[in-house]
Amino acid sequence: MNSVNVNHLDLSYLKLSAKAVKYQLSVAELVEEALKNGEGTLADSGALAVDTGKFTGRSPKDRFIVCDELTEEAVWWGDINIKFAPKHFDALLEKVIAHLNQKEVYVRDVYAGASKNYQTSIRVITENAFQNLFANNLFLRYNHQEIPLSTEWTIIAAPSFNADPRTDGTRQENFSIINFSKKMILIGGTAYTGEIKKGIFSVLNFILPLQKNTLSMHCSANVGKDGDTAIFFGLSGTGKTTLSADPNRGLIGDDEHGWSDTEIFNFEGGCYAKCVDLTQEKEPQIFNAIKFGSLLENTNYFKGTRTVDFANIEKTENTRVAYPIHYIDNAVLPSVAAIPKNIFFLTADACGVLPPISKLTPGQAMFHFISGYTAKVAGTEAGVTEPQLTFSACFGKAFLPLHPAMYAELLGEKMQKHKVNVWLVNTGWSGGAYGVGQRMKLSYTRAMITAALNGSLESADFTEHTIFGLMMPTHCAGVPSEILNPRNTWYDKNAYDFKANELAIAFLNNYKQFEAFSSEEIQKALPKVVENIL
């Protein structure tokens, strides 16, 4: 059955001698294996649909980094990067290998980094066929003749192995552990495939800035017909996927990229898209990518059919589909493009304070990058009755092994060197906070982004926001001028000023954790709180 000769494979470095090793299987073979093993079913679109069991998302409190000579001084330790003892890693690895030696395993050699100058080779060893299909879809794929004899990194994913916290050094039965010295990622107790994807993203977030002067970014990216690259940062619910999906521009990637001295490049060879409430009308590219070879996770069928009910969230709101990037019609292959001309920071400001679009200075760009602000609104989670401010450093705090100030300063250096425009775009509320104001119209946001991309917004007149110091255009084609300054949209101007001050204080309080590590340029860009505001 093997598509590639298994004799090519040397697993002696792991002491792995499983009952059967199924190496570099084709997509069709992996789907057959998954169905034979009872891992999932075929949806009527042809996609393989599986359940990941107890875990339908990542478990951040169970993600660890081995603390040793390489990482002890370099890693930003805390509640994001939790220390794990080398002796516990070694013992746990031995247990996982013994566990897998009683199983059939699936092995796949892939790589990350679409640029030839920044490729990282990866061996993915999985207990389930569907996990191996995920690795095929999300990472970059070798031609058979290109497969290396050995790889730089190894990922081992054993979902049916449960750790014993009393002896293994884990918090509970599941774990995801990165060992930078041994170049290994060890995952157990969870079948959620996002742990595989984000494990390598964390690895690249450590290696590229330190060793390659390359900024690793949690962002989407696209490119216009004239070769102008744009990148979009934004947390969940800000419109990152929607706004970067533009039929008039080529998709470089939807989630993880590197910015070197000469280019932007996708880390991945595929997309891991959210499926909740997916329709062909709203997201035609994603909807049409759900076909044979794609992997659906934790979705539900309409009763008595094999048709996916994307509105059904009985298992989780975090329903997903993983597919190769070439399933998107306008994908750029290879996924490499020129240095960006424009960067967009997307925020869904439920306070109704931030302008719908504003131009940032380098210092402001670094400040808003290190802040990574958005807001959760009432109804999105149980118990949330008021807007909940969320700050995630560099728009991806959960995946940053290094201190966020390092990424922010590297961004500042690159945008100044290449004279990149940085825009803050509020896709949230206008005319009042959530519950009073209205959500910014998507058509207006698209018009503003188009104006920034075609250069017309640069020639507009700008006014400065009193508290945040942001430069707001006074005119933009296709957008009512009165909404460009958010204060104008509030009936009660004093209430706006009070709310803007309140948001500025929240920004500054969040920033205190970074203050000692950040540059003078960032310090000058901080919002100015107005004392004794009524």
C-alpha positions as CSV (number, residue, x, y, z in Angstrom):
1,M,0.0,0.0,0.0
2,N,2.9,2.4,0.7
3,S,3.3,5.2,-1.9
4,V,7.0,5.5,-0.9
5,N,9.4,2.7,0.0
6,V,9.4,2.4,3.8
7,N,13.0,1.2,3.6
8,H,13.8,4.9,3.0
9,L,12.7,5.5,6.6
10,D,15.1,5.3,9.6
11,L,13.3,5.6,13.0
12,S,16.2,4.1,15.0
13,Y,16.9,7.5,16.6
14,L,13.5,7.1,18.4
15,K,13.8,3.4,19.1
16,L,10.5,3.1,17.4
17,S,9.6,-0.4,16.1
18,A,5.8,-0.3,15.8
19,K,3.8,-3.2,14.6
20,A,3.5,-1.5,11.2
21,V,4.9,1.7,9.8
22,K,2.8,3.3,7.1
23,Y,5.0,5.9,5.4
24,Q,4.1,8.8,3.2
25,L,0.7,7.4,2.2
26,S,-1.2,9.2,-0.5
27,V,-4.4,11.2,0.4
28,A,-6.6,8.4,-1.0
29,E,-4.7,5.8,1.0
30,L,-5.0,7.8,4.2
31,V,-8.7,8.3,3.7
32,E,-9.1,4.5,3.2
33,E,-7.1,3.8,6.3
34,A,-9.2,6.3,8.4
35,L,-12.4,4.7,7.2
36,K,-11.1,1.2,7.8
37,N,-10.0,2.1,11.3
38,G,-13.4,3.7,12.1
39,E,-11.9,7.1,12.6
40,G,-14.5,9.0,10.6
41,T,-17.0,9.0,7.7
42,L,-17.2,10.6,4.3
43,A,-19.4,13.6,3.9
44,D,-21.4,14.0,0.7
45,S,-18.9,16.6,-0.4
46,G,-16.2,13.9,-0.3
47,A,-14.4,15.3,2.7
48,L,-13.4,13.0,5.6
49,A,-15.3,14.0,8.8
50,V,-13.9,13.0,12.2
51,D,-14.4,13.8,15.8
52,T,-11.4,14.7,17.9
53,G,-13.0,13.4,21.1
54,K,-12.7,15.1,24.5
55,F,-10.6,18.0,23.2
56,T,-12.1,20.1,20.4
57,G,-9.6,22.9,20.8
58,R,-6.1,23.5,22.1
59,S,-5.3,23.2,25.8
60,P,-3.0,26.2,26.5
61,K,-2.4,25.2,30.2
62,D,-1.1,21.8,29.0
63,R,1.5,23.3,26.6
64,F,5.0,23.1,27.9
65,I,8.6,24.0,26.8
66,V,11.5,22.0,28.1
67,C,13.7,24.3,30.2
68,D,17.4,23.6,29.6
69,E,20.6,25.5,28.6
70,L,19.2,26.5,25.3
71,T,15.8,27.9,26.5
72,E,16.3,29.0,30.1
73,E,17.4,32.5,29.4
74,A,15.8,32.9,25.9
75,V,12.2,31.9,26.5
76,W,9.5,34.3,27.9
77,W,8.4,32.0,30.8
78,G,5.0,32.4,32.5
79,D,1.5,31.3,32.0
80,I,2.0,31.0,28.2
81,N,5.3,29.2,28.2
82,I,5.3,26.7,31.1
83,K,8.6,25.1,32.1
84,F,9.0,21.3,31.8
85,A,12.0,19.4,33.2
86,P,14.3,17.6,30.7
87,K,14.2,14.4,32.8
88,H,10.4,14.3,32.7
89,F,10.5,14.8,28.9
90,D,12.9,11.9,28.4
91,A,10.9,9.6,30.6
92,L,7.6,10.6,28.9
93,L,9.1,10.1,25.5
94,E,10.2,6.6,26.4
95,K,6.7,5.8,27.6
96,V,5.1,7.2,24.4
97,I,7.4,5.2,22.2
98,A,6.7,2.0,24.2
99,H,3.0,2.8,23.7
100,L,3.4,3.3,19.9
101,N,5.5,0.2,19.6
102,Q,2.3,-1.8,20.2
103,K,0.4,0.0,17.5
104,E,0.4,0.7,13.7
105,V,1.7,4.2,13.1
106,Y,1.6,6.7,10.2
107,V,4.7,8.6,9.3
108,R,4.9,11.6,7.0
109,D,7.9,13.8,6.0
110,V,6.8,17.4,5.2
111,Y,8.3,20.9,5.7
112,A,7.3,24.4,6.8
113,G,8.4,27.6,5.0
114,A,7.4,28.2,1.4
115,S,10.7,30.1,0.8
116,K,13.6,27.9,-0.1
117,N,15.8,30.0,2.2
118,Y,13.7,29.3,5.3
119,Q,12.5,25.7,5.1
120,T,12.3,23.5,8.1
121,S,11.9,19.7,7.5
122,I,9.5,17.9,9.8
123,R,8.7,14.2,10.4
124,V,5.2,13.7,11.7
125,I,4.4,10.4,13.4
126,T,0.8,9.8,14.3
127,E,-1.4,7.2,15.8
128,N,-4.3,8.0,13.6
129,A,-4.6,8.2,9.8
130,F,-6.6,11.4,10.0
131,Q,-3.8,13.1,11.9
132,N,-1.5,12.2,9.1
133,L,-3.9,13.6,6.5
134,F,-4.0,16.8,8.5
135,A,-0.2,17.0,8.4
136,N,-0.3,16.4,4.6
137,N,-2.9,19.2,4.2
138,L,-1.4,21.8,6.5
139,F,2.3,21.5,5.9
140,L,4.2,21.8,2.7
141,R,4.5,18.6,0.6
142,Y,7.6,17.1,-0.9
143,N,7.7,15.5,-4.3
144,H,8.7,11.9,-3.8
145,Q,12.1,12.5,-5.3
146,E,12.7,15.4,-2.9
147,I,12.1,13.6,0.4
148,P,15.1,13.9,2.6
149,L,16.8,10.9,4.3
150,S,16.3,12.6,7.7
151,T,14.4,15.6,9.0
152,E,15.3,18.5,11.4
153,W,12.2,18.2,13.6
154,T,10.0,15.3,14.8
155,I,6.4,15.6,15.9
156,I,5.0,12.6,17.7
157,A,1.2,12.6,18.3
158,A,-0.3,9.7,20.4
159,P,-3.9,10.7,21.4
160,S,-4.6,7.4,23.1
161,F,-1.6,7.7,25.5
162,N,-2.5,9.4,28.7
163,A,0.1,10.8,31.0
164,D,0.1,10.3,34.8
165,P,0.5,13.8,36.3
166,R,1.8,12.2,39.6
167,T,4.9,10.9,37.9
168,D,5.2,12.5,34.4
169,G,5.3,16.2,35.4
170,T,2.2,17.1,33.4
171,R,-0.9,19.0,34.8
172,Q,-3.3,16.3,33.6
173,E,-3.5,13.4,31.2
174,N,-3.0,15.5,28.0
175,F,0.1,17.4,27.0
176,S,1.9,19.2,24.2
177,I,5.7,19.6,24.9
178,I,8.3,21.4,22.8
179,N,11.9,20.4,23.2
180,F,14.1,22.8,21.3
181,S,17.4,21.0,22.1
182,K,16.1,17.6,20.9
183,K,14.0,19.3,18.1
184,M,10.9,17.3,19.1
185,I,7.3,18.0,19.8
186,L,5.5,15.4,21.9
187,I,1.7,15.4,22.0
188,G,-0.5,12.9,24.0
189,G,-4.0,12.6,25.4
190,T,-5.6,14.8,22.7
191,A,-6.5,14.2,19.1
192,Y,-7.1,17.8,18.3
193,T,-4.9,18.4,15.3
194,G,-4.4,22.1,16.0
195,E,-1.8,21.1,18.6
196,I,0.3,19.8,15.7
197,K,-0.1,23.0,13.7
198,K,0.5,25.4,16.5
199,G,3.5,23.4,17.9
200,I,5.5,24.1,14.7
201,F,4.3,27.7,14.7
202,S,5.7,28.1,18.2
203,V,9.0,26.5,17.0
204,L,9.3,29.0,14.1
205,N,8.4,31.9,16.4
206,F,11.6,30.9,18.4
207,I,14.0,30.1,15.6
208,L,13.3,32.7,12.9
209,P,13.6,36.0,14.9
210,L,16.7,34.7,16.8
211,Q,18.6,33.0,14.1
212,K,17.3,34.5,10.8
213,N,16.3,38.1,11.6
214,T,12.9,37.1,10.2
215,L,9.7,38.2,11.8
216,S,7.2,35.4,12.4
217,M,3.6,36.5,12.2
218,H,0.2,35.3,13.1
219,C,-1.5,36.9,10.1
220,S,-3.1,36.4,6.7
221,A,-1.6,37.8,3.5
222,N,-2.6,38.5,-0.1
223,V,-1.1,40.1,-3.1
224,G,-2.5,42.3,-5.9
225,K,-2.0,42.0,-9.7
226,D,0.8,44.6,-9.5
227,G,2.7,42.6,-6.9
228,D,1.7,44.7,-3.9
229,T,1.6,42.6,-0.8
230,A,-0.8,43.2,2.1
231,I,-0.9,41.5,5.5
232,F,-3.7,41.3,8.0
233,F,-3.4,40.8,11.7
234,G,-6.4,40.2,13.9
235,L,-7.8,38.0,16.6
236,S,-10.9,35.9,16.3
237,G,-14.0,37.8,15.2
238,T,-12.2,40.7,13.7
239,G,-12.7,39.7,10.0
240,K,-9.1,38.6,9.2
241,T,-10.1,35.7,7.0
242,T,-13.0,37.5,5.4
243,L,-11.1,40.7,4.5
244,S,-8.0,38.9,3.2
245,A,-10.1,36.7,1.0
246,D,-10.4,39.0,-2.0
247,P,-11.2,37.6,-5.5
248,N,-9.1,40.4,-7.0
249,R,-6.0,39.5,-5.1
250,G,-4.0,36.3,-4.7
251,L,-4.0,34.5,-1.4
252,I,-0.5,33.9,0.0
253,G,-1.9,32.3,3.2
254,D,-4.5,32.6,5.9
255,D,-2.7,32.3,9.2
256,E,1.1,32.1,9.6
257,H,3.9,33.9,7.7
258,G,7.5,35.0,7.9
259,W,8.9,38.4,6.8
260,S,12.6,38.1,5.8
261,D,14.9,40.8,4.5
262,T,13.6,40.2,0.9
263,E,10.1,38.6,1.0
264,I,6.9,37.4,2.7
265,F,6.4,33.7,2.8
266,N,3.7,31.3,4.1
267,F,4.8,28.8,6.8
268,E,2.1,26.4,5.7
269,G,0.9,24.5,2.7
270,G,-2.8,24.6,3.6
271,C,-5.6,26.3,5.6
272,Y,-7.3,25.3,8.9
273,A,-10.5,27.3,8.6
274,K,-13.4,27.7,11.0
275,C,-16.6,26.3,9.8
276,V,-19.3,27.6,12.2
277,D,-22.2,29.0,10.2
278,L,-20.3,28.5,6.9
279,T,-22.3,29.1,3.8
280,Q,-21.4,29.1,0.1
281,E,-22.7,32.7,-0.1
282,K,-20.7,34.1,2.7
283,E,-17.4,32.2,2.2
284,P,-17.4,30.6,-1.2
285,Q,-13.7,29.8,-1.3
286,I,-13.7,27.9,2.0
287,F,-17.1,26.2,1.2
288,N,-15.8,25.0,-2.2
289,A,-12.6,23.7,-0.7
290,I,-14.5,21.1,1.4
291,K,-14.1,18.2,-1.0
292,F,-12.3,14.9,-1.2
293,G,-8.9,15.2,0.6
294,S,-10.2,17.8,3.1
295,L,-10.6,17.0,6.7
296,L,-13.6,18.1,8.7
297,E,-13.4,18.2,12.5
298,N,-16.2,18.0,15.0
299,T,-19.0,18.9,12.6
300,N,-22.5,17.4,12.5
301,Y,-24.6,16.1,9.7
302,F,-28.3,17.0,9.1
303,K,-30.2,14.1,10.5
304,G,-30.4,11.0,8.2
305,T,-27.9,12.6,5.7
306,R,-24.2,13.0,5.0
307,T,-24.7,16.7,4.5
308,V,-22.8,18.9,7.0
309,D,-25.0,21.2,9.1
310,F,-22.5,24.0,9.7
311,A,-24.9,25.8,12.0
312,N,-24.9,22.8,14.4
313,I,-22.4,23.5,17.3
314,E,-23.5,20.6,19.6
315,K,-19.9,19.3,19.7
316,T,-18.2,22.7,19.7
317,E,-18.2,26.2,18.1
318,N,-14.7,25.5,17.0
319,T,-15.6,23.3,14.0
320,R,-12.8,23.2,11.5
321,V,-11.8,22.1,8.0
322,A,-8.2,21.4,6.9
323,Y,-7.3,21.5,3.2
324,P,-4.3,22.1,1.0
325,I,-3.9,25.7,-0.1
326,H,-4.3,24.8,-3.8
327,Y,-7.9,24.0,-3.0
328,I,-8.4,27.8,-3.1
329,D,-8.7,29.1,-6.7
330,N,-6.6,32.2,-6.3
331,A,-3.9,30.8,-4.2
332,V,-0.4,32.0,-4.9
333,L,2.0,29.0,-5.5
334,P,4.6,28.9,-4.2
335,S,3.2,31.0,-1.4
336,V,5.9,33.7,-1.5
337,A,5.6,37.4,-2.3
338,A,7.4,40.8,-2.1
339,I,7.8,42.9,1.1
340,P,4.4,44.3,2.1
341,K,3.4,47.7,1.1
342,N,0.5,47.8,3.6
343,I,-0.2,46.2,7.0
344,F,-3.7,46.1,8.6
345,F,-4.3,45.6,12.3
346,L,-7.9,44.5,12.6
347,T,-9.8,45.1,15.9
348,A,-13.5,44.6,16.7
349,D,-13.8,47.5,19.2
350,A,-17.0,46.9,21.2
351,C,-16.4,50.2,23.0
352,G,-17.1,52.1,19.7
353,V,-14.1,54.3,20.4
354,L,-11.4,53.5,17.7
355,P,-11.7,55.0,14.2
356,P,-12.9,52.8,11.4
357,I,-9.5,53.3,9.8
358,S,-6.4,55.3,10.9
359,K,-2.8,55.5,9.9
360,L,-0.1,54.6,12.4
361,T,3.4,55.9,13.0
362,P,6.1,53.3,13.6
363,G,5.8,53.8,17.3
364,Q,2.1,53.4,17.3
365,A,2.3,50.4,15.1
366,M,4.7,48.7,17.6
367,F,2.4,49.7,20.5
368,H,-0.8,48.4,18.8
369,F,1.1,45.2,17.7
370,I,2.3,44.5,21.2
371,S,-1.2,45.2,22.6
372,G,-3.2,43.0,20.1
373,Y,-6.5,44.4,21.1
374,T,-10.0,43.3,20.4
375,A,-13.2,42.8,22.4
376,K,-15.6,39.9,23.1
377,V,-19.2,40.9,23.2
378,A,-22.3,39.8,25.2
379,G,-23.7,36.5,23.9
380,T,-20.4,35.1,22.6
381,E,-19.7,33.2,25.8
382,A,-21.8,32.1,28.8
383,G,-21.7,34.7,31.5
384,V,-20.4,37.6,29.3
385,T,-23.0,40.4,29.8
386,E,-20.7,43.4,29.1
387,P,-18.1,43.8,26.4
388,Q,-14.9,42.0,27.5
389,L,-11.6,43.6,26.4
390,T,-9.0,41.2,25.1
391,F,-5.3,41.8,24.6
392,S,-3.2,39.2,22.9
393,A,0.4,40.4,22.3
394,C,1.4,40.5,18.6
395,F,-2.1,39.1,17.8
396,G,-0.9,35.7,18.9
397,K,0.3,35.7,22.5
398,A,-0.4,32.0,23.0
399,F,2.3,31.0,20.4
400,L,5.2,33.3,21.4
401,P,8.2,31.7,23.0
402,L,10.2,35.0,23.1
403,H,9.2,38.2,24.8
404,P,6.6,40.2,22.7
405,A,8.8,43.3,22.7
406,M,11.3,41.4,20.5
407,Y,8.6,40.8,17.8
408,A,7.3,44.4,18.1
409,E,10.8,45.9,17.7
410,L,11.5,43.6,14.7
411,L,8.3,44.8,13.1
412,G,9.3,48.4,13.7
413,E,12.7,47.9,12.1
414,K,11.2,46.3,9.0
415,M,8.4,48.7,8.5
416,Q,10.8,51.7,8.8
417,K,13.4,50.1,6.5
418,H,10.8,49.4,3.8
419,K,8.6,52.4,4.4
420,V,5.5,50.2,4.9
421,N,2.1,51.8,5.7
422,V,0.4,50.5,8.8
423,W,-3.3,50.9,9.3
424,L,-5.5,50.2,12.3
425,V,-9.0,49.1,11.2
426,N,-11.9,48.9,13.6
427,T,-14.4,46.4,12.3
428,G,-16.4,46.8,15.5
429,W,-18.9,49.4,16.7
430,S,-19.7,53.0,15.7
431,G,-22.1,55.5,17.1
432,G,-21.9,54.0,20.6
433,A,-20.6,51.0,22.4
434,Y,-22.0,47.5,21.8
435,G,-25.8,47.5,22.6
436,V,-26.1,51.1,21.5
437,G,-24.0,51.6,18.4
438,Q,-24.0,49.7,15.2
439,R,-21.4,47.3,13.8
440,M,-19.3,48.8,11.1
441,K,-20.7,47.8,7.6
442,L,-18.5,45.3,5.8
443,S,-18.9,47.3,2.6
444,Y,-17.4,50.4,4.3
445,T,-14.5,48.4,5.7
446,R,-13.8,46.9,2.3
447,A,-13.9,50.4,0.7
448,M,-11.4,51.7,3.3
449,I,-9.0,48.8,2.8
450,T,-9.3,49.2,-1.0
451,A,-8.5,52.9,-0.7
452,A,-5.5,52.1,1.5
453,L,-4.3,49.4,-1.0
454,N,-4.7,51.6,-4.1
455,G,-2.9,54.6,-2.5
456,S,-5.8,57.0,-2.6
457,L,-6.1,57.1,1.2
458,E,-2.5,58.3,1.6
459,S,-3.3,61.6,-0.2
460,A,-6.4,62.3,2.1
461,D,-6.3,65.0,4.8
462,F,-6.0,63.6,8.3
463,T,-7.0,64.8,11.7
464,E,-5.5,63.5,15.0
465,H,-7.4,61.5,17.6
466,T,-7.3,63.5,20.9
467,I,-6.5,60.6,23.2
468,F,-5.0,57.8,21.0
469,G,-3.1,60.2,18.7
470,L,-4.2,58.2,15.6
471,M,-4.3,60.0,12.2
472,M,-7.9,59.7,10.9
473,P,-8.7,60.5,7.2
474,T,-11.4,63.1,6.6
475,H,-12.5,61.5,3.3
476,C,-12.6,58.0,1.8
477,A,-14.4,57.0,-1.5
478,G,-17.5,54.9,-0.8
479,V,-17.6,55.8,2.9
480,P,-19.7,58.5,4.6
481,S,-17.2,61.2,5.8
482,E,-19.1,61.6,9.1
483,I,-18.2,58.1,10.3
484,L,-14.4,58.5,9.8
485,N,-14.1,60.3,13.1
486,P,-15.8,58.1,15.7
487,R,-16.6,61.0,18.1
488,N,-18.9,62.5,15.4
489,T,-21.1,59.3,15.4
490,W,-21.9,59.5,19.1
491,Y,-25.0,61.5,20.1
492,D,-23.5,62.2,23.5
493,K,-19.9,63.5,22.8
494,N,-19.1,63.6,26.5
495,A,-20.0,59.9,26.8
496,Y,-17.6,59.2,23.9
497,D,-14.8,61.1,25.6
498,F,-15.3,59.2,28.8
499,K,-15.4,55.8,27.0
500,A,-12.3,56.7,25.0
501,N,-10.5,57.6,28.2
502,E,-11.6,54.3,29.8
503,L,-10.3,52.3,26.8
504,A,-7.0,54.2,26.9
505,I,-6.5,53.3,30.6
506,A,-7.2,49.7,29.7
507,F,-4.5,49.8,27.0
508,L,-2.0,51.4,29.4
509,N,-2.7,48.9,32.2
510,N,-2.1,46.0,29.8
511,Y,1.0,47.7,28.5
512,K,2.6,47.8,32.0
513,Q,3.8,44.2,31.6
514,F,5.9,45.2,28.6
515,E,7.0,48.7,29.7
516,A,10.5,47.7,31.0
517,F,11.4,45.9,27.8
518,S,10.1,48.3,25.1
519,S,11.7,51.2,23.2
520,E,11.5,54.9,23.6
521,E,9.7,55.1,20.3
522,I,6.9,52.9,21.7
523,Q,6.7,55.0,24.9
524,K,6.1,58.1,22.8
525,A,3.2,56.5,21.0
526,L,1.1,55.7,24.1
527,P,-2.4,57.1,24.4
528,K,-2.8,60.2,26.5
529,V,-5.3,59.9,29.3
530,V,-7.3,63.1,30.1
531,E,-7.5,63.7,33.8
532,N,-10.8,64.5,35.5
533,I,-12.9,63.9,32.4
534,L,-16.6,64.1,33.1
